[in-house]
Amino acid sequence: MAKKKKKNKLTSKKYEKYTIEGDKVSRKLSCPKCGPGVFLGEHKDRLYCGKCHYVEIKSKKE
C-alpha cells in the first residue's frame, strides 16, 4: 500500500482573536449567550456561534 500524501493545513490565527490594551489581554467577539469562553465565527455576512447556534447578521454599509 502506498502512503497518503500529507495535506498542508492552515494555521488557526489565534492571535487575531485577542486585543492587547496596555497590560490587559481581552477577547474579541465572544458569544453573548454562552459567555466569554466561546468565540463567534466571523463570516462575510454574519457572526455565528457553533455551540448554541446564535447568529448576528452584519448590516450592509452603503
N, CA, C and O atoms as a printed pandas DataFrame, in Angstrom:
     atom_number atom_name residue_name chain_id  residue_number  x_coord  y_coord  z_coord
0              1         N          MET        A               1    0.829   -1.193    0.000
1              2        CA          MET        A               1    0.000    0.000    0.000
2              3         C          MET        A               1    0.871    1.253    0.000
3              4         O          MET        A               1    1.907    1.319    0.662
4              5         N          ALA        A               2    0.432    2.211   -0.739
5              6        CA          ALA        A               2    1.171    3.469   -0.818
6              7         C          ALA        A               2    0.728    4.400    0.311
7              8         O          ALA        A               2   -0.420    4.372    0.756
8              9         N          LYS        A               3    1.655    5.203    0.747
9             10        CA          LYS        A               3    1.327    6.166    1.798
10            11         C          LYS        A               3    0.487    7.302    1.231
11            12         O          LYS        A               3    0.622    7.670    0.064
12            13         N          LYS        A               4   -0.387    7.854    2.078
13            14        CA          LYS        A               4   -1.174    9.009    1.664
14            15         C          LYS        A               4   -0.300   10.252    1.717
15            16         O          LYS        A               4    0.587   10.361    2.564
16            17         N          LYS        A               5   -0.550   11.182    0.816
17            18        CA          LYS        A               5    0.190   12.433    0.834
18            19         C          LYS        A               5   -0.318   13.305    1.969
19            20         O          LYS        A               5   -1.519   13.347    2.236
20            21         N          LYS        A               6    0.579   13.988    2.628
21            22        CA          LYS        A               6    0.218   14.874    3.728
22            23         C          LYS        A               6   -0.317   16.191    3.169
23            24         O          LYS        A               6    0.319   16.809    2.316
24            25         N          LYS        A               7   -1.488   16.620    3.653
25            26        CA          LYS        A               7   -2.065   17.887    3.211
26            27         C          LYS        A               7   -1.628   18.991    4.167
27            28         O          LYS        A               7   -1.630   18.806    5.384
28            29         N          ASN        A               8   -1.260   20.116    3.620
29            30        CA          ASN        A               8   -0.898   21.253    4.451
30            31         C          ASN        A               8   -2.156   21.885    5.013
31            32         O          ASN        A               8   -3.119   22.106    4.278
32            33         N          LYS        A               9   -2.162   22.183    6.317
33            34        CA          LYS        A               9   -3.318   22.785    6.962
34            35         C          LYS        A               9   -3.045   24.263    7.217
35            36         O          LYS        A               9   -1.903   24.666    7.437
36            37         N          LEU        A              10   -4.104   25.061    7.184
37            38        CA          LEU        A              10   -3.979   26.471    7.502
38            39         C          LEU        A              10   -3.813   26.634    9.004
39            40         O          LEU        A              10   -4.351   25.843    9.778
40            41         N          THR        A              11   -3.077   27.649    9.419
41            42        CA          THR        A              11   -2.922   27.902   10.842
42            43         C          THR        A              11   -4.202   28.494   11.409
43            44         O          THR        A              11   -5.019   29.026   10.658
44            45         N          SER        A              12   -4.387   28.409   12.711
45            46        CA          SER        A              12   -5.642   28.832   13.332
46            47         C          SER        A              12   -5.753   30.343   13.516
47            48         O          SER        A              12   -6.854   30.855   13.718
48            49         N          LYS        A              13   -4.651   31.055   13.451
49            50        CA          LYS        A              13   -4.620   32.504   13.615
50            51         C          LYS        A              13   -5.249   32.937   14.939
51            52         O          LYS        A              13   -6.062   33.861   14.967
52            53         N          LYS        A              14   -4.881   32.281   16.018
53            54        CA          LYS        A              14   -5.432   32.590   17.336
54            55         C          LYS        A              14   -5.075   34.005   17.783
55            56         O          LYS        A              14   -5.796   34.602   18.583
56            57         N          TYR        A              15   -3.980   34.539   17.277
57            58        CA          TYR        A              15   -3.559   35.881   17.654
58            59         C          TYR        A              15   -4.545   36.937   17.182
59            60         O          TYR        A              15   -4.567   38.033   17.744
60            61         N          GLU        A              16   -5.363   36.652   16.168
61            62        CA          GLU        A              16   -6.330   37.628   15.667
62            63         C          GLU        A              16   -7.590   37.703   16.535
63            64         O          GLU        A              16   -8.398   38.614   16.356
64            65         N          LYS        A              17   -7.772   36.778   17.458
65            66        CA          LYS        A              17   -8.978   36.727   18.281
66            67         C          LYS        A              17   -8.824   37.492   19.594
67            68         O          LYS        A              17   -9.754   37.517   20.400
68            69         N          TYR        A              18   -7.690   38.104   19.819
69            70        CA          TYR        A              18   -7.420   38.839   21.057
70            71         C          TYR        A              18   -6.936   40.252   20.746
71            72         O          TYR        A              18   -6.349   40.502   19.693
72            73         N          THR        A              19   -7.192   41.177   21.682
73            74        CA          THR        A              19   -6.633   42.522   21.589
74            75         C          THR        A              19   -5.816   42.799   22.843
75            76         O          THR        A              19   -6.145   42.317   23.926
76            77         N          ILE        A              20   -4.760   43.569   22.692
77            78        CA          ILE        A              20   -3.903   43.925   23.822
78            79         C          ILE        A              20   -4.093   45.405   24.103
79            80         O          ILE        A              20   -3.847   46.249   23.241
80            81         N          GLU        A              21   -4.530   45.710   25.309
81            82        CA          GLU        A              21   -4.743   47.095   25.735
82            83         C          GLU        A              21   -3.901   47.341   26.980
83            84         O          GLU        A              21   -4.301   46.982   28.087
84            85         N          GLY        A              22   -2.754   47.944   26.799
85            86        CA          GLY        A              22   -1.859   48.176   27.934
86            87         C          GLY        A              22   -1.327   46.853   28.460
87            88         O          GLY        A              22   -0.630   46.132   27.747
88            89         N          ASP        A              23   -1.658   46.528   29.724
89            90        CA          ASP        A              23   -1.219   45.278   30.335
90            91         C          ASP        A              23   -2.285   44.192   30.262
91            92         O          ASP        A              23   -2.046   43.069   30.706
92            93         N          LYS        A              24   -3.457   44.504   29.710
93            94        CA          LYS        A              24   -4.559   43.547   29.699
94            95         C          LYS        A              24   -4.745   42.938   28.305
95            96         O          LYS        A              24   -4.538   43.597   27.286
96            97         N          VAL        A              25   -5.135   41.684   28.293
97            98        CA          VAL        A              25   -5.475   40.989   27.052
98            99         C          VAL        A              25   -6.967   40.711   27.106
99           100         O          VAL        A              25   -7.457   40.131   28.075
100          101         N          SER        A              26   -7.697   41.122   26.068
101          102        CA          SER        A              26   -9.141   40.889   26.046
102          103         C          SER        A              26   -9.524   40.151   24.776
103          104         O          SER        A              26   -8.840   40.253   23.757
104          105         N          ARG        A              27  -10.618   39.407   24.841
105          106        CA          ARG        A              27  -11.083   38.625   23.701
106          107         C          ARG        A              27  -11.964   39.458   22.800
107          108         O          ARG        A              27  -12.714   40.313   23.271
108          109         N          LYS        A              28  -11.878   39.211   21.503
109          110        CA          LYS        A              28  -12.788   39.820   20.541
110          111         C          LYS        A              28  -13.913   38.828   20.296
111          112         O          LYS        A              28  -13.694   37.619   20.369
112          113         N          LEU        A              29  -15.099   39.313   20.010
113          114        CA          LEU        A              29  -16.211   38.513   19.510
114          115         C          LEU        A              29  -16.511   37.262   20.326
115          116         O          LEU        A              29  -16.466   36.156   19.788
116          117         N          SER        A              30  -16.816   37.415   21.617
117          118        CA          SER        A              30  -17.258   36.268   22.388
118          119         C          SER        A              30  -18.779   36.193   22.330
119          120         O          SER        A              30  -19.438   37.216   22.142
120          121         N          CYS        A              31  -19.337   35.016   22.484
121          122        CA          CYS        A              31  -20.778   34.791   22.356
122          123         C          CYS        A              31  -21.514   35.406   23.548
123          124         O          CYS        A              31  -21.137   35.156   24.693
124          125         N          PRO        A              32  -22.558   36.208   23.301
125          126        CA          PRO        A              32  -23.301   36.815   24.408
126          127         C          PRO        A              32  -24.148   35.809   25.177
127          128         O          PRO        A              32  -24.454   36.049   26.345
128          129         N          LYS        A              33  -24.538   34.695   24.568
129          130        CA          LYS        A              33  -25.326   33.673   25.260
130          131         C          LYS        A              33  -24.444   32.717   26.060
131          132         O          LYS        A              33  -24.731   32.433   27.222
132          133         N          CYS        A              34  -23.385   32.227   25.449
133          134        CA          CYS        A              34  -22.519   31.219   26.075
134          135         C          CYS        A              34  -21.544   31.819   27.081
135          136         O          CYS        A              34  -21.153   31.147   28.035
136          137         N          GLY        A              35  -21.151   33.060   26.884
137          138        CA          GLY        A              35  -20.209   33.687   27.795
138          139         C          GLY        A              35  -18.839   33.866   27.165
139          140         O          GLY        A              35  -18.661   33.623   25.971
140          141         N          PRO        A              36  -17.874   34.290   27.969
141          142        CA          PRO        A              36  -16.555   34.639   27.417
142          143         C          PRO        A              36  -15.706   33.456   26.976
143          144         O          PRO        A              36  -14.662   33.675   26.361
144          145         N          GLY        A              37  -16.089   32.230   27.251
145          146        CA          GLY        A              37  -15.275   31.081   26.867
146          147         C          GLY        A              37  -15.480   30.615   25.447
147          148         O          GLY        A              37  -14.740   29.752   24.974
148          149         N          VAL        A              38  -16.484   31.168   24.734
149          150        CA          VAL        A              38  -16.817   30.688   23.394
150          151         C          VAL        A              38  -16.705   31.840   22.411
151          152         O          VAL        A              38  -17.273   32.908   22.637
152          153         N          PHE        A              39  -15.976   31.631   21.323
153          154        CA          PHE        A              39  -15.802   32.649   20.295
154          155         C          PHE        A              39  -16.912   32.565   19.261
155          156         O          PHE        A              39  -17.517   31.510   19.068
156          157         N          LEU        A              40  -17.175   33.684   18.600
157          158        CA          LEU        A              40  -18.089   33.715   17.471
158          159         C          LEU        A              40  -17.273   33.552   16.194
159          160         O          LEU        A              40  -16.203   34.143   16.056
160          161         N          GLY        A              41  -17.778   32.754   15.270
161          162        CA          GLY        A              41  -17.138   32.599   13.975
162          163         C          GLY        A              41  -17.481   33.805   13.121
163          164         O          GLY        A              41  -18.645   34.200   13.048
164          165         N          GLU        A              42  -16.485   34.397   12.471
165          166        CA          GLU        A              42  -16.721   35.603   11.681
166          167         C          GLU        A              42  -16.751   35.252   10.206
167          168         O          GLU        A              42  -15.734   34.855    9.635
168          169         N          HIS        A              43  -17.926   35.398    9.582
169          170        CA          HIS        A              43  -18.116   35.170    8.160
170          171         C          HIS        A              43  -18.312   36.520    7.480
171          172         O          HIS        A              43  -18.344   37.551    8.151
172          173         N          LYS        A              44  -18.443   36.524    6.154
173          174        CA          LYS        A              44  -18.533   37.808    5.444
174          175         C          LYS        A              44  -19.849   38.525    5.699
175          176         O          LYS        A              44  -19.895   39.751    5.601
176          177         N          ASP        A              45  -20.934   37.799    6.026
177          178        CA          ASP        A              45  -22.222   38.451    6.228
178          179         C          ASP        A              45  -22.827   38.234    7.616
179          180         O          ASP        A              45  -23.907   38.755    7.897
180          181         N          ARG        A              46  -22.156   37.476    8.492
181          182        CA          ARG        A              46  -22.731   37.183    9.801
182          183         C          ARG        A              46  -21.660   36.765   10.801
183          184         O          ARG        A              46  -20.532   36.442   10.427
184          185         N          LEU        A              47  -22.036   36.775   12.092
185          186        CA          LEU        A              47  -21.246   36.217   13.177
186          187         C          LEU        A              47  -22.022   35.013   13.699
187          188         O          LEU        A              47  -23.236   35.107   13.880
188          189         N          TYR        A              48  -21.351   33.876   13.950
189          190        CA          TYR        A              48  -22.057   32.642   14.274
190          191         C          TYR        A              48  -21.376   31.911   15.420
191          192         O          TYR        A              48  -20.151   31.784   15.448
192          193         N          CYS        A              49  -22.188   31.425   16.377
193          194        CA          CYS        A              49  -21.691   30.599   17.466
194          195         C          CYS        A              49  -21.996   29.144   17.139
195          196         O          CYS        A              49  -23.156   28.791   16.930
196          197         N          GLY        A              50  -20.991   28.308   17.093
197          198        CA          GLY        A              50  -21.179   26.904   16.764
198          199         C          GLY        A              50  -21.730   26.086   17.908
199          200         O          GLY        A              50  -22.210   24.972   17.697
200          201         N          LYS        A              51  -21.671   26.622   19.122
201          202        CA          LYS        A              51  -22.149   25.865   20.277
202          203         C          LYS        A              51  -23.653   26.014   20.472
203          204         O          LYS        A              51  -24.359   25.014   20.609
204          205         N          CYS        A              52  -24.155   27.249   20.486
205          206        CA          CYS        A              52  -25.587   27.475   20.744
206          207         C          CYS        A              52  -26.336   27.934   19.494
207          208         O          CYS        A              52  -27.546   28.152   19.561
208          209         N          HIS        A              53  -25.662   28.086   18.367
209          210        CA          HIS        A              53  -26.241   28.474   17.070
210          211         C          HIS        A              53  -26.791   29.902   17.087
211          212         O          HIS        A              53  -27.769   30.202   16.403
212          213         N          TYR        A              54  -26.168   30.769   17.861
213          214        CA          TYR        A              54  -26.517   32.189   17.890
214          215         C          TYR        A              54  -25.979   32.854   16.631
215          216         O          TYR        A              54  -24.847   32.585   16.227
216          217         N          VAL        A              55  -26.785   33.732   15.995
217          218        CA          VAL        A              55  -26.387   34.393   14.756
218          219         C          VAL        A              55  -26.608   35.892   14.885
219          220         O          VAL        A              55  -27.658   36.330   15.354
220          221         N          GLU        A              56  -25.623   36.677   14.473
221          222        CA          GLU        A              56  -25.757   38.128   14.335
222          223         C          GLU        A              56  -25.497   38.441   12.871
223          224         O          GLU        A              56  -24.441   38.102   12.336
224          225         N          ILE        A              57  -26.457   39.086   12.222
225          226        CA          ILE        A              57  -26.303   39.453   10.824
226          227         C          ILE        A              57  -25.591   40.807   10.757
227          228         O          ILE        A              57  -25.978   41.754   11.441
228          229         N          LYS        A              58  -24.550   40.887    9.930
229          230        CA          LYS        A              58  -23.847   42.156    9.754
230          231         C          LYS        A              58  -24.661   43.036    8.824
231          232         O          LYS        A              58  -25.191   42.563    7.819
232          233         N          SER        A              59  -24.760   44.310    9.156
233          234        CA          SER        A              59  -25.506   45.222    8.305
234          235         C          SER        A              59  -24.644   45.658    7.118
235          236         O          SER        A              59  -23.424   45.780    7.233
236          237         N          LYS        A              60  -25.298   45.889    5.974
237          238        CA          LYS        A              60  -24.583   46.325    4.787
238          239         C          LYS        A              60  -24.342   47.817    4.879
239          240         O          LYS        A              60  -25.271   48.582    5.136
240          241         N          LYS        A              61  -23.102   48.240    4.674
241          242        CA          LYS        A              61  -22.762   49.671    4.703
242          243         C          LYS        A              61  -22.827   50.205    3.281
243          244         O          LYS        A              61  -22.132   49.716    2.390
244          245         N          GLU        A              62  -23.654   51.196    3.078
245          246        CA          GLU        A              62  -23.799   51.778    1.730
246          247         C          GLU        A              62  -23.280   53.185    1.688
247          248         O          GLU        A              62  -23.321   53.827    0.639
